[in-house]
Amino acid sequence: MQKYSAPALTKGLKILEFMATQKFPVTLQNLATELQMSISQIYRIVQVLQSSGYITKDIHSETFVLTHKIFLLGMHFRDNSTLLECVSPILDKISQYTHQSCHFVIQTDSNISVIARAYPDTKIGFSVKIGYTKPMCHTNSGMLLLAYLPENEQTRILGIHTYHDVFKKIRDKSFYISRSFYTRGIIDISIPLFSAFNHKLLGAITLSYIHILDNPLSLKDTITYIKTYNPCLIPY
């Protein structure tokens, strides 16, 4: 097959991919330095991306950030839309029964990204925002997903690691529980979600348990309930 090149498009995609990995707004000089392009090249492409609504500029700091447009494009992708339709009722049911928030994550290269969530109708609670992205090895749900990856993929993402025994225990139990990597007082409980048709791993459902005094379910009760969804299969 003949290969065609579109240098400007390639550079635009590199800019978007780089900006998606940054926690803070970037300047044109940041982009030029990191992507080894000239300021003039960067400027023209950034102007197009800005006018198309993919990035936005802070006029005070002269920095740029991604908008939610790319994320929304991903959500409108047919496979993701169908997946959300299947998983959302499960999240709602778990959340309402346990009086806790829960969310669904998928693997995005070496990270996890939250693409759906549910939270109970209570005055006090905790929830993770849709679009929240973190390295897989820094989240409970990411560790669970890593356990199911082929060893060469685990090595690609983690490098040399010592999680082999942990991953084996996760696979044996199809379940992972640990204290939150980022917030004190929260216990994360994760289970894998599989396709009912080919048993392919689709993502992880994670319940973030916080101790609320008037919640009728204890942590032990909550874990027992979550285990009833294990294995969790959806018609996808």
Backbone torsions as a table, in degrees:
resi	resn	phi	psi	omega
1	MET	NA	133.2	179.8
2	GLN	-70.5	134.8	179.7
3	LYS	-98.1	134.6	178.3
4	TYR	-112.8	152.5	178.8
5	SER	-119.8	146.2	175.7
6	ALA	-137.3	82.3	-172.0
7	PRO	-52.6	-42.9	-178.1
8	ALA	-65.3	-40.8	178.9
9	LEU	-65.0	-42.9	179.0
10	THR	-59.0	-43.7	179.7
11	LYS	-66.9	-38.5	177.8
12	GLY	-62.6	-41.1	178.3
13	LEU	-66.4	-38.1	177.7
14	LYS	-63.1	-38.3	178.6
15	ILE	-64.1	-45.7	179.8
16	LEU	-63.2	-43.8	-179.0
17	GLU	-63.8	-40.9	179.5
18	PHE	-66.6	-45.3	-178.2
19	MET	-63.5	-30.0	179.8
20	ALA	-67.5	-18.8	-179.3
21	THR	-94.6	-4.3	-173.8
22	GLN	-95.6	136.0	179.3
23	LYS	-80.4	-24.4	-174.3
24	PHE	-123.7	158.2	177.4
25	PRO	-56.7	152.4	-177.8
26	VAL	-120.3	153.3	175.9
27	THR	-97.1	168.9	175.1
28	LEU	-60.7	-37.7	179.8
29	GLN	-65.6	-39.3	175.3
30	ASN	-56.2	-48.7	-178.4
31	LEU	-63.2	-45.6	-178.8
32	ALA	-60.9	-42.1	-179.0
33	THR	-68.5	-48.9	-176.0
34	GLU	-68.4	-35.9	-175.5
35	LEU	-99.5	1.1	177.0
36	GLN	55.1	50.4	175.3
37	MET	-122.5	163.9	176.6
38	SER	-80.8	156.9	178.1
39	ILE	-58.7	-39.2	-178.8
40	SER	-64.4	-39.9	176.3
41	GLN	-63.7	-48.3	-179.3
42	ILE	-59.3	-45.1	-174.8
43	TYR	-58.5	-48.1	-177.3
44	ARG	-63.3	-43.1	-177.8
45	ILE	-69.4	-41.3	179.1
46	VAL	-61.8	-37.8	178.1
47	GLN	-61.3	-41.5	178.5
48	VAL	-66.4	-45.3	179.5
49	LEU	-63.0	-35.9	179.3
50	GLN	-69.7	-45.2	-179.8
51	SER	-67.7	-23.6	178.6
52	SER	-87.3	-4.8	175.8
53	GLY	88.1	12.0	-179.0
54	TYR	-87.5	-26.6	175.9
55	ILE	-134.7	161.0	178.9
56	THR	-134.8	154.2	-174.9
57	LYS	-112.8	136.7	172.2
58	ASP	-89.5	111.5	-173.8
59	ILE	-67.7	-20.8	-178.5
60	HIS	-80.5	-40.1	-176.6
61	SER	-104.0	-5.2	-179.0
62	GLU	59.0	35.2	178.3
63	THR	-116.1	164.5	-175.2
64	PHE	-125.7	146.6	174.4
65	VAL	-137.9	157.8	174.4
66	LEU	-70.9	147.7	169.3
67	THR	-91.3	-177.8	179.0
68	HIS	-84.4	6.0	-173.8
69	LYS	-61.9	-42.5	-180.0
70	ILE	-65.4	-42.0	179.0
71	PHE	-60.7	-42.1	179.5
72	LEU	-66.0	-35.7	175.8
73	LEU	-60.1	-42.9	178.4
74	GLY	-63.0	-38.1	179.5
75	MET	-68.6	-28.2	179.9
76	HIS	-83.8	-11.1	176.5
77	PHE	-59.5	135.1	-170.0
78	ARG	-53.3	-46.8	-176.9
79	ASP	-61.9	-42.0	-179.6
80	ASN	-68.0	-38.4	179.8
81	SER	-62.7	-44.4	179.3
82	THR	-64.7	-41.0	179.5
83	LEU	-62.1	-43.0	179.6
84	LEU	-64.0	-38.3	178.5
85	GLU	-62.2	-34.3	-178.9
86	CYS	-79.1	-38.9	-172.4
87	VAL	-86.6	-26.9	-175.3
88	SER	-58.4	-44.5	178.4
89	PRO	-61.2	-33.7	178.6
90	ILE	-67.0	-44.9	178.4
91	LEU	-60.0	-44.6	-179.4
92	ASP	-61.3	-43.8	-178.2
93	LYS	-65.0	-44.4	179.0
94	ILE	-62.5	-45.8	-177.1
95	SER	-63.3	-45.3	-177.6
96	GLN	-68.1	-36.9	-178.5
97	TYR	-72.2	-40.6	-174.8
98	THR	-89.5	-13.8	-175.1
99	HIS	62.2	31.7	179.3
100	GLN	-130.8	157.3	175.7
101	SER	-82.0	154.6	175.1
102	CYS	-146.4	160.9	-179.0
103	HIS	-146.4	164.2	-179.2
104	PHE	-120.4	130.8	-179.1
105	VAL	-122.5	153.6	172.7
106	ILE	-124.1	161.1	176.1
107	GLN	-79.0	131.8	173.3
108	THR	-125.1	90.3	-173.5
109	ASP	60.2	-114.0	-178.4
110	SER	-98.2	11.7	-179.9
111	ASN	-117.8	172.9	165.3
112	ILE	-115.6	148.8	177.4
113	SER	-132.1	134.6	178.2
114	VAL	-80.5	123.7	-180.0
115	ILE	-117.2	-6.2	176.9
116	ALA	-156.6	153.3	178.7
117	ARG	-154.4	164.0	175.5
118	ALA	-147.8	146.2	177.9
119	TYR	-144.1	148.5	-173.9
120	PRO	-76.4	164.6	178.2
121	ASP	-86.0	72.6	-179.8
122	THR	-128.3	161.4	-178.6
123	LYS	-75.6	-28.0	-177.8
124	ILE	-121.4	137.5	179.1
125	GLY	-177.4	-179.0	-179.3
126	PHE	-140.8	137.7	176.9
127	SER	-146.7	156.5	179.2
128	VAL	-104.0	136.2	-177.3
129	LYS	-72.1	145.3	172.2
130	ILE	-64.2	136.2	-176.7
131	GLY	97.4	-11.2	178.2
132	TYR	-58.2	126.1	-175.7
133	THR	-131.1	132.4	178.8
134	LYS	-146.0	156.4	174.6
135	PRO	-56.5	142.5	-175.6
136	MET	-56.4	-40.8	-175.4
137	CYS	-75.3	-1.7	179.7
138	HIS	-108.3	13.8	178.4
139	THR	-138.6	154.0	178.3
140	ASN	-62.7	-48.5	-178.8
141	SER	-65.2	-35.6	178.3
142	GLY	-65.7	-39.9	176.8
143	MET	-62.6	-39.1	178.2
144	LEU	-63.8	-45.5	-179.8
145	LEU	-64.8	-39.1	178.2
146	LEU	-58.7	-36.2	-177.3
147	ALA	-60.9	-26.3	-177.3
148	TYR	-95.3	-4.7	179.8
149	LEU	-78.9	153.1	173.0
150	PRO	-59.1	153.2	-174.7
151	GLU	-60.4	-35.0	179.9
152	ASN	-67.0	-31.9	176.8
153	GLU	-72.5	-39.5	175.8
154	GLN	-57.9	-43.4	-179.2
155	THR	-67.4	-39.7	178.7
156	ARG	-60.0	-40.6	-176.4
157	ILE	-80.8	-40.2	-172.8
158	LEU	-100.6	-19.6	-170.1
159	GLY	75.1	-150.7	176.0
160	ILE	-71.9	125.5	-176.4
161	HIS	-138.7	167.8	-177.7
162	THR	-123.3	31.6	-176.2
163	TYR	-94.7	7.9	-173.1
164	HIS	-55.0	-46.2	-179.1
165	ASP	-67.1	-39.2	178.5
166	VAL	-62.2	-46.5	-178.4
167	PHE	-64.2	-37.1	178.7
168	LYS	-63.9	-42.7	179.0
169	LYS	-63.8	-38.9	178.8
170	ILE	-63.2	-46.1	-179.7
171	ARG	-63.9	-39.0	-179.2
172	ASP	-63.4	-37.8	-176.4
173	LYS	-94.9	-16.4	-173.0
174	SER	51.4	46.2	-167.9
175	PHE	-169.3	143.4	177.0
176	TYR	-147.3	133.5	179.7
177	ILE	-134.5	135.3	178.0
178	SER	-160.5	165.0	173.4
179	ARG	-68.4	148.0	-179.6
180	SER	-54.9	140.7	178.8
181	PHE	-73.3	-16.8	-170.3
182	TYR	-126.6	-18.2	-173.7
183	THR	-134.2	130.9	176.9
184	ARG	-73.2	147.7	175.8
185	GLY	85.2	4.4	180.0
186	ILE	-118.3	133.7	175.6
187	ILE	-109.1	122.6	178.3
188	ASP	-94.4	130.4	179.5
189	ILE	-121.7	118.0	-174.7
190	SER	-120.9	141.6	173.3
191	ILE	-132.1	150.3	178.8
192	PRO	-80.7	152.5	176.2
193	LEU	-117.0	126.8	-176.3
194	PHE	-117.8	156.9	170.8
195	SER	-75.8	133.6	178.8
196	ALA	-72.3	-17.6	-176.0
197	PHE	-87.1	-44.0	-177.0
198	ASN	-126.3	5.0	178.8
199	HIS	59.2	24.9	175.1
200	LYS	-73.1	138.5	177.3
201	LEU	-71.7	124.3	-176.7
202	LEU	-100.5	-32.2	-177.5
203	GLY	170.5	-162.3	-178.4
204	ALA	-134.0	139.6	171.9
205	ILE	-99.7	127.7	-178.8
206	THR	-124.7	127.1	174.4
207	LEU	-101.2	129.5	178.7
208	SER	-100.3	102.5	-174.8
209	TYR	-86.5	126.4	170.1
210	ILE	-123.2	145.3	-177.8
211	HIS	-81.0	109.6	177.5
212	ILE	-111.0	128.4	-169.6
213	LEU	-58.3	-38.9	-176.5
214	ASP	-94.9	12.2	176.6
215	ASN	-77.6	123.4	-177.6
216	PRO	-69.3	-16.3	-178.6
217	LEU	-100.6	127.2	174.7
218	SER	-79.9	173.8	176.1
219	LEU	-59.6	-42.9	179.8
220	LYS	-61.3	-43.8	178.6
221	ASP	-62.9	-39.8	-179.3
222	THR	-64.9	-43.6	178.1
223	ILE	-62.0	-43.5	178.7
224	THR	-59.0	-41.3	179.3
225	TYR	-67.1	-45.9	-179.6
226	ILE	-58.7	-36.7	-179.2
227	LYS	-63.8	-21.7	178.0
228	THR	-68.7	-16.3	177.7
229	TYR	-92.9	11.6	-173.4
230	ASN	-113.8	115.1	4.9
231	PRO	-79.6	147.1	179.9
232	CYS	-99.8	115.9	-177.4
233	LEU	-120.1	141.3	176.5
234	ILE	-130.5	151.6	-178.9
235	PRO	-77.3	73.6	-176.4
236	TYR	-132.1	NA	NA
